[in-house]
């Protein structure tokens, strides 16, 4: 499940085609074989409707449709949606006039369930894909159909280009951002970490660096990331893995996403996700997810958290954040869960330095 958008956007979606072409900018990638819900709410000071967030799930098999419909309606109610837009992308079927659009039973059930919890559907529409000239059809009006304009020319897509946010071709391209690097290199680094841990047990050595020194190492690499100097040797990767394994260092490092170091931090964490072996990749993956959440890129945050769980199944913080996103908790709330721990971690490191 993917959530995107953590800020209200004025509703400029006047037709089904507008709704469909807005989906990639809202999600951050072009979905395939997906069910997308766009949550709308009314501004308190006017009658204008705003886009709150978009939610994407894979199209379910028939035996899981009822459970998914109930869950999605609960999410919409919990997030206080006032209306929804529903978009089905792909999923087979021709979508020819005279035939129901693909997955019409799923959409009808979803609209009915959401209406029961006070969240009516404004528009429900199907498209074979989100691409120029792709056919689309309405679920609510059998005479409403057409072909899509170029999604790249949509107003929301143009706004994202101006702000520098990337719209990925599909979710696989997004997942590639956090994919592990060369398996042979990662295996070599894993062996080095194992050797260090074995020696640590034998010599009763807790860490290669104390907390303040470990955090200073992260600071050094933050400066290098800012300057575009991120070619890492095996020993440097191992040292950073061990530094981030100190919970105080990891928690204090969340703070880099909140100020002038935000871009450098995201660059460093993104590099380490690819360069660190499992399970150590879970820590930079979680830091990358937090950086993405801070700037509103929930799609990247989701795949980074999934990467953390693959690297370290049950990893506590990434599991907490991923479950929060899946439960419909607003990203602003999720960010707050971690920002509260930044200053205490820094205090603990400072106290360690004074001993």
C-alpha positions as CSV (number, residue, x, y, z in Angstrom):
1,X,0.0,0.0,0.0
2,X,1.3,3.4,-0.9
3,X,0.3,6.8,0.5
4,X,1.3,10.1,-0.9
5,X,0.8,13.8,-0.3
6,X,1.0,15.4,3.1
7,X,-0.4,18.8,2.4
8,X,-3.7,20.1,1.1
9,X,-3.9,20.9,-2.6
10,X,-6.7,23.0,-4.2
11,X,-9.0,20.8,-6.2
12,X,-8.4,21.5,-9.9
13,X,-9.7,18.2,-11.1
14,X,-12.7,19.1,-13.2
15,X,-13.1,15.9,-15.3
16,X,-12.4,12.2,-15.1
17,X,-9.4,12.6,-17.3
18,X,-8.0,15.3,-15.0
19,X,-8.4,12.9,-12.1
20,X,-6.6,10.1,-13.8
21,X,-3.7,12.2,-15.0
22,X,-3.3,13.7,-11.5
23,X,-2.6,10.2,-10.1
24,X,1.2,9.9,-11.0
25,X,2.0,13.3,-9.4
26,X,0.0,12.5,-6.3
27,X,1.7,9.1,-5.9
28,X,5.2,9.9,-7.2
29,X,5.1,7.1,-9.8
30,X,2.8,5.7,-12.5
31,X,0.8,2.9,-11.0
32,X,-0.1,-0.3,-12.9
33,X,-2.9,-2.8,-12.0
34,X,-3.8,-0.6,-9.1
35,X,-6.8,0.8,-7.2
36,X,-6.2,4.5,-6.2
37,X,-8.3,6.5,-3.8
38,X,-7.9,10.3,-3.6
39,X,-9.3,11.8,-0.4
40,X,-11.0,15.2,-0.6
41,X,-12.0,17.5,2.3
42,X,-13.5,21.0,2.5
43,X,-11.5,23.9,3.6
44,X,-12.8,25.3,6.9
45,X,-12.9,28.9,5.7
46,X,-14.5,28.3,2.3
47,X,-16.6,26.0,0.2
48,X,-13.5,24.8,-1.8
49,X,-12.6,21.2,-1.8
50,X,-9.0,20.1,-1.3
51,X,-7.0,17.0,-2.1
52,X,-5.8,15.6,1.3
53,X,-3.9,12.5,0.2
54,X,-3.9,9.6,-2.3
55,X,-3.7,5.9,-1.4
56,X,-2.8,3.1,-3.8
57,X,-3.2,-0.7,-3.4
58,X,-2.7,-3.6,-5.8
59,X,-5.9,-4.8,-7.4
60,X,-7.0,-7.7,-5.2
61,X,-8.0,-11.2,-6.2
62,X,-11.8,-11.7,-5.9
63,X,-11.5,-13.6,-2.6
64,X,-9.8,-10.6,-0.9
65,X,-12.0,-7.8,-2.3
66,X,-14.5,-7.7,0.6
67,X,-11.8,-7.4,3.2
68,X,-9.9,-4.7,1.3
69,X,-13.1,-2.7,0.8
70,X,-13.9,-2.7,4.5
71,X,-10.3,-1.7,5.3
72,X,-10.2,1.1,2.8
73,X,-13.5,2.6,4.0
74,X,-12.2,2.5,7.6
75,X,-9.1,4.4,6.5
76,X,-11.1,7.0,4.7
77,X,-13.3,7.5,7.7
78,X,-10.4,7.6,10.1
79,X,-8.7,10.3,8.0
80,X,-11.9,12.3,7.9
81,X,-12.3,12.2,4.2
82,X,-15.4,14.0,3.0
83,X,-15.5,12.7,-0.5
84,X,-13.3,10.4,-2.6
85,X,-12.1,10.0,-6.1
86,X,-11.6,6.4,-7.2
87,X,-9.3,5.4,-10.1
88,X,-8.7,1.8,-11.3
89,X,-5.6,1.5,-13.6
90,X,-5.2,-1.6,-15.7
91,X,-6.4,-4.9,-14.4
92,X,-7.3,-6.5,-17.7
93,X,-10.5,-6.2,-19.6
94,X,-11.1,-4.1,-22.7
95,X,-13.2,-1.3,-21.2
96,X,-15.2,-1.2,-24.4
97,X,-18.5,0.7,-24.5
98,X,-21.4,-1.6,-23.8
99,X,-19.4,-3.6,-21.3
100,X,-18.8,-2.7,-17.6
101,X,-15.4,-1.3,-16.9
102,X,-13.0,-3.8,-15.4
103,X,-13.4,-4.5,-11.7
104,X,-16.8,-2.8,-11.6
105,X,-18.0,-5.0,-8.8
106,X,-15.0,-4.0,-6.6
107,X,-15.6,-0.3,-7.3
108,X,-19.4,-0.6,-6.7
109,X,-18.7,-2.3,-3.4
110,X,-16.1,0.2,-2.4
111,X,-18.4,3.2,-3.2
112,X,-21.3,1.6,-1.2
113,X,-19.1,0.8,1.8
114,X,-17.6,4.3,1.8
115,X,-21.0,5.9,1.5
116,X,-22.1,4.0,4.6
117,X,-19.3,5.6,6.7
118,X,-20.2,9.1,5.3
119,X,-17.6,9.3,2.5
120,X,-19.4,9.5,-0.9
121,X,-17.6,9.0,-4.1
122,X,-17.4,12.0,-6.4
123,X,-15.8,10.3,-9.4
124,X,-15.0,6.7,-10.1
125,X,-13.2,6.0,-13.3
126,X,-11.1,3.3,-15.1
127,X,-8.1,3.7,-17.4
128,X,-6.1,1.0,-19.2
129,X,-2.9,2.9,-18.2
130,X,-2.0,6.4,-17.5
131,X,-0.5,7.4,-20.8
132,X,-1.4,9.7,-23.7
133,X,-4.4,8.4,-25.8
134,X,-5.1,5.5,-23.3
135,X,-8.8,4.8,-23.1
136,X,-10.8,5.7,-19.9
137,X,-14.4,5.0,-18.8
138,X,-16.6,6.1,-16.0
139,X,-18.1,3.6,-13.5
140,X,-20.9,6.0,-12.8
141,X,-21.9,7.1,-16.3
142,X,-21.8,4.6,-19.1
143,X,-21.7,7.4,-21.7
144,X,-18.7,9.1,-20.1
145,X,-15.5,7.9,-21.8
146,X,-12.6,9.1,-23.8
147,X,-8.9,9.1,-24.3
148,X,-6.3,10.6,-21.9
149,X,-4.2,13.7,-22.7
150,X,-0.5,13.6,-22.2
151,X,-0.1,13.1,-18.4
152,X,3.2,15.0,-18.5
153,X,1.3,18.1,-19.4
154,X,-1.1,17.9,-16.5
155,X,-1.0,21.0,-14.2
156,X,0.0,19.0,-11.1
157,X,2.8,17.2,-13.0
158,X,4.2,20.6,-14.2
159,X,4.1,21.9,-10.6
160,X,6.2,18.9,-9.4
161,X,8.8,19.4,-12.2
162,X,9.2,23.0,-11.0
163,X,9.7,21.9,-7.4
164,X,12.2,19.2,-8.4
165,X,10.1,16.2,-7.3
166,X,10.6,13.1,-9.5
167,X,7.7,11.1,-10.9
168,X,8.9,7.6,-11.5
169,X,7.9,5.5,-14.5
170,X,6.5,2.8,-12.2
171,X,6.9,1.5,-8.7
172,X,9.8,-0.8,-9.8
173,X,11.8,2.3,-10.7
174,X,11.1,3.7,-7.3
175,X,12.1,0.4,-5.6
176,X,15.4,0.5,-7.6
177,X,16.4,3.6,-5.6
178,X,16.7,1.5,-2.5
179,X,17.8,-1.8,-4.1
180,X,21.0,-3.5,-2.7
181,X,24.2,-2.9,-4.5
182,X,26.7,-5.5,-5.9
183,X,26.1,-8.8,-4.1
184,X,29.8,-9.7,-4.0
185,X,30.7,-6.3,-2.5
186,X,27.9,-6.6,0.1
187,X,29.0,-10.2,1.0
188,X,32.6,-9.0,1.5
189,X,31.4,-6.2,3.8
190,X,29.2,-8.5,5.7
191,X,32.2,-10.8,6.4
192,X,34.1,-7.8,7.6
193,X,31.3,-6.8,10.0
194,X,31.1,-10.4,11.3
195,X,34.8,-10.5,11.8
196,X,34.7,-7.3,13.8
197,X,31.8,-8.6,15.9
198,X,33.7,-11.8,16.6
199,X,36.7,-9.9,17.7
200,X,34.5,-7.6,19.9
201,X,33.1,-10.6,21.7
202,X,36.6,-12.1,22.2
203,X,38.1,-8.9,23.5
204,X,35.0,-7.6,25.3
205,X,35.1,-4.5,23.2
206,X,31.6,-2.8,22.9
207,X,32.2,-0.5,19.9
208,X,35.1,0.6,17.7
209,X,34.1,4.2,18.6
210,X,32.3,5.7,21.5
211,X,29.0,7.5,20.9
212,X,30.4,11.1,20.4
213,X,33.1,9.8,18.0
214,X,30.6,7.7,16.1
215,X,28.3,10.7,15.7
216,X,31.3,12.9,14.6
217,X,32.0,10.2,11.9
218,X,28.5,10.7,10.6
219,X,29.0,14.4,10.6
220,X,32.2,14.0,8.5
221,X,30.3,12.0,5.9
222,X,27.4,14.4,5.9
223,X,29.9,17.1,4.8
224,X,31.2,14.8,2.1
225,X,27.7,14.0,1.0
226,X,27.0,17.8,0.7
227,X,30.1,18.1,-1.5
228,X,29.2,15.1,-3.6
229,X,32.1,12.9,-2.3
230,X,30.4,9.6,-1.5
231,X,32.8,7.0,-2.9
232,X,33.0,4.6,0.1
233,X,35.6,1.9,0.8
234,X,34.7,-1.3,2.6
235,X,36.2,-0.1,5.8
236,X,34.4,3.2,5.6
237,X,31.0,1.4,5.1
238,X,31.7,-0.9,8.0
239,X,32.6,2.0,10.2
240,X,29.4,3.8,9.3
241,X,27.3,0.7,9.9
242,X,28.8,0.3,13.3
243,X,28.2,4.0,14.1
244,X,24.5,3.8,13.1
245,X,24.1,0.7,15.2
246,X,24.5,2.9,18.2
247,X,20.8,3.8,18.8
248,X,21.8,7.3,20.2
249,X,23.7,8.1,17.0
250,X,20.8,6.8,14.8
251,X,18.2,8.7,16.7
252,X,20.3,12.0,16.7
253,X,20.9,11.5,13.0
254,X,17.2,11.9,12.3
255,X,17.8,15.6,13.0
256,X,19.8,16.1,9.8
257,X,16.5,15.9,7.8
258,X,15.1,19.0,9.5
259,X,17.5,21.7,8.6
260,X,20.1,22.8,6.1
261,X,21.6,19.3,5.9
262,X,18.4,17.7,4.5
263,X,19.6,17.2,1.0
264,X,23.0,15.9,2.1
265,X,21.4,13.6,4.6
266,X,19.0,12.0,2.0
267,X,22.0,11.6,-0.3
268,X,24.1,9.9,2.3
269,X,21.3,7.6,3.5
270,X,20.4,6.7,0.0
271,X,24.0,5.7,-0.7
272,X,24.3,3.7,2.5
273,X,21.0,1.8,1.8
274,X,22.7,0.4,-1.3
275,X,26.2,0.0,0.1
276,X,25.5,-1.5,3.5
277,X,24.9,-5.3,3.8
278,X,21.8,-6.7,5.5
279,X,20.7,-6.4,8.3
280,X,22.7,-3.2,8.7
281,X,21.0,-1.5,5.7
282,X,17.9,-1.2,7.9
283,X,19.2,1.8,9.8
284,X,20.1,4.0,6.8
285,X,16.8,2.8,5.1
286,X,14.8,4.1,8.1
287,X,16.8,7.3,8.1
288,X,16.1,7.7,4.3
289,X,12.4,7.1,5.0
290,X,12.3,9.8,7.6
291,X,14.0,12.2,5.2
292,X,11.4,11.4,2.6
293,X,8.5,11.9,5.1
294,X,9.9,15.3,6.1
295,X,9.7,16.6,2.5
296,X,6.3,14.8,1.8
297,X,7.6,12.0,-0.4
298,X,5.6,9.2,1.1
299,X,6.1,6.9,-1.9
300,X,9.9,6.9,-1.3
301,X,9.3,6.6,2.4
302,X,7.2,3.5,1.9
303,X,9.7,1.6,-0.3
304,X,12.6,2.6,2.1
305,X,10.7,1.2,5.0
306,X,9.9,-2.0,3.1
307,X,13.6,-2.2,2.3
308,X,14.4,-1.9,6.0
309,X,12.1,-4.7,6.8
310,X,13.6,-6.9,4.1
311,X,17.1,-6.2,5.5
312,X,16.0,-6.8,9.1
313,X,12.6,-8.4,9.5
314,X,10.9,-7.0,12.6
315,X,13.2,-3.9,12.8
316,X,11.3,-1.9,15.4
317,X,11.2,1.7,14.1
318,X,10.7,0.8,10.4
319,X,8.0,-1.6,11.3
320,X,6.3,1.0,13.5
321,X,6.4,3.6,10.7
322,X,5.3,1.2,8.0
323,X,2.4,-0.1,10.0
324,X,1.5,3.6,10.7
325,X,1.4,4.4,7.0
326,X,-0.6,1.3,6.2
327,X,-3.1,2.3,9.0
328,X,-3.7,5.7,7.5
329,X,-1.9,7.7,10.2
330,X,-0.9,11.1,8.7
331,X,2.8,11.4,7.8
332,X,3.0,14.6,10.0
333,X,2.1,12.4,13.0
334,X,4.6,9.8,12.0
335,X,7.3,12.4,11.8
336,X,6.4,13.6,15.2
337,X,7.0,10.1,16.6
338,X,10.7,10.4,15.7
339,X,11.4,14.1,16.1
340,X,10.7,13.8,19.8
341,X,13.7,11.5,20.2
342,X,16.3,13.6,18.4
343,X,17.1,16.0,21.3
344,X,17.2,13.3,24.0
345,X,19.6,11.3,21.9
346,X,21.8,14.3,21.4
347,X,21.8,14.9,25.2
348,X,22.8,11.3,25.8
349,X,25.7,11.7,23.4
350,X,26.8,14.9,25.0
351,X,26.7,13.4,28.4
352,X,28.8,10.5,27.2
353,X,31.4,12.9,25.9
354,X,31.7,14.6,29.3
355,X,32.5,11.3,31.1
